[in-house]
Every structure is written in structure tokens, then in C-alpha cells.
Amino acid sequence: MAIASHVNQPVPFPYAEAAGTANKNGIIFESAARTESANPDGLGAGVYASAEMHNFGAKGVDLFLVSTSSGAGTVTAKIQKKDPASGTWIDLTSGATAAQADPGSAVLTIYPGIAETANVSVSDHLGCTWRVVVTVASASVTFSVGATYLY
């Protein structure tokens, strides 16, 4: 199945005015050092969750994870969908990158009808409400996460 690349576009950052002008469309986590021992948002040590994203018509997404420091840590990104009835965040089955050594990079594609490859591509619809959860392990890592909607 071919993905129509001429209509794909960066994922809009949902609260750019609150986060400042540094957050541009397509950037979910701006490049910054993050620690494996932090406990942001009560999610657990080294776990970082993006803002809630609202998808109004894309079938899928390309998720880009890049770590640029030269430390001993690893970083993993996964996509979660939100259950509209309970508000519970649920991991997208197979929707996670492999742990990336630091430095490293990965692209995870979610799109219905594509061939599935572990930690690379998932044949599923993105859904209406989603977010990215990143886990840092072993040591601090400088990473960024970007995304492009696929139509």
C-alpha cells in the first residue's frame, strides 16, 4: 500500500502558545537532556509523556526518535491511544521503538495495511486521541521526538 507523501504534514503541537515559540509543528519533544531518575508527571523514573494529541483525519504517523548525546543510556518511545469511555491510556500493540543506544535513532510507522516489522512498522490506525511516552534507562540521554501525520 502506498502512502500519499504529497499530503503528509507535521503533527501540530497542541499547546504551542503555552510552551513558547521553540515548539514548532512536528516537534513532540524538543532536543534536551533528560534523566533516567526523574519522575515527571508521576509516571515513574525516567518516563516522559507528551501532551495529548488530537488526530482529525490522518490514518497514521511517522514517529522519529533521535538521541544525540554520547552517554551510556538508552531511550525507547511508544505510542498510546486514549480510551474515550474511561480516559485510560492504552499502549498501541507493537507500537514502540526498540531501545536506542545513545547516540541512536529510530523511525516508527503506524499506518493501516502496511507490512509489520517489529519496532519499525505497525499495521493499525492511529486513532483520534494519542500521545508519545518515552523511557530513558541506564543514564541521562539527550533526545528529541518528532512526528508527521500520514494520510
N, C-alpha and C positions, 0 to 999 in steps of 0.2 A: 504494500500500500504506500503510495507516495504522499508525502506531507507537503502541502502547498506553501513553500517557503516565502513566496512573494507577499503573503498576507500575515505572516507571523509578526509578532511585536513584543517588546519587552513587557514584563509584568509590571503594572503600575504599583508604585509604593503607596500603601493605603493612607498613610498619615504624614505626607511629606511636609506639610506646614508645621506639624508639631515636632518633627525630628530635625528640622533645619534644612538648609539648601544642599547639604552634602549628599542627601539621599535622592538619587535620581531614579527614573523608571528603569526597571531591570535589576536594581540592586536590592537584595533582601537583607544581607549582612554586609556592611562596608568592611573593607580590609582593616583589621585591627587585631592586636594581641589579646587572646582570651585564655584564661587559666583553666586547668583541669580541676582545681579545687574550689572554684567559685560556685555559688549557689543562687544564681539569679532566678527570680520569679518562683522560688520554691520548687523548682523542677529536679533538684538533685545536683550534686557536684559535677561541674563541667558540662552541664546541659543547658543549651540556649535555644529558646523558641522565638520564631519570628512573629510579627503581627499577623492577625487573621487576614487572609487574602480572599477576595471575592471574585469568582470567575463568572463572567456574564456571557459566555458563548464559546470559549475555547474548548477543544476536545482534549488537549493535553498540554504538556510543558516540557521544556528542556531545562534542567537544573544544573548549574555549573558550580562546582566546589573547587576552590584553589587555595592551597596553603603555601605561604611564601617564606616562612622563617626556616631556619636550618637547625631545628632542635630535634629532640628525641620523641616528641609527641605524635599522636595520630588524631585524625579527625574524620567523623562519619556524619553524613547528612541523610535524613529520611523525610518523607512526605506523610503528613497526616490529613485525614478528612474529618470533618465535624459532622456528627450525627445531629440533624436538625431537631429531633424529638427530645433528646436528653442533654444536648450540648457537650457530649463527651467526644474527646479527640481520639480517633482510632487510626493506628498505623496502616498505611496502604500496603497490602500484601506484596512483598518483594520490592517495595518502593524505597530502597535505601542503597546508598553507595557502599562500596567496600571501604574498610578503614584505609585512609590515605596516609602514607608516611609523610613526614614533614621534611622537605617540601614535596608536594604532590598535587595532582589534580584529577577530577573525575567529571563526567557528564552522565546524568541520569535522565532518560527519556521516558515519559509517561504518555502513551497515545494508544487509542483502541485499534486493534488489528495488526500491530507491528509484531515481529518475531521477538520473543522474550529471551533475554540473556541476563543471567544473574548479576545483580548490582550495576547493570548498564541500561536495560530497557524492560518496560512493563507494559503489557497489552491491557490497558484499563483506561477508563475515562477519568479525568482529573477530578471532577465533581464541582459543586458550587462554592463550598467554603473549605479552604485548605490552609495549611501552614507548613513551615520547614522547621525541623528540630535538628540541631547539630550537637554532637557529643565530642568533647575533647578528652583524650585519655593520655596518661603517662607523663605529660609535661605541657607547659603552655604552648599554644600554637597561634600564629598569625594567619588568619584565613578570611576569605570572602565568599559570599554565595550570591549568584545572580540567576535570573530566570527569564525565559522567553516563552510566551504563550504560543501554542501550535494549533492552527485552525484547520 
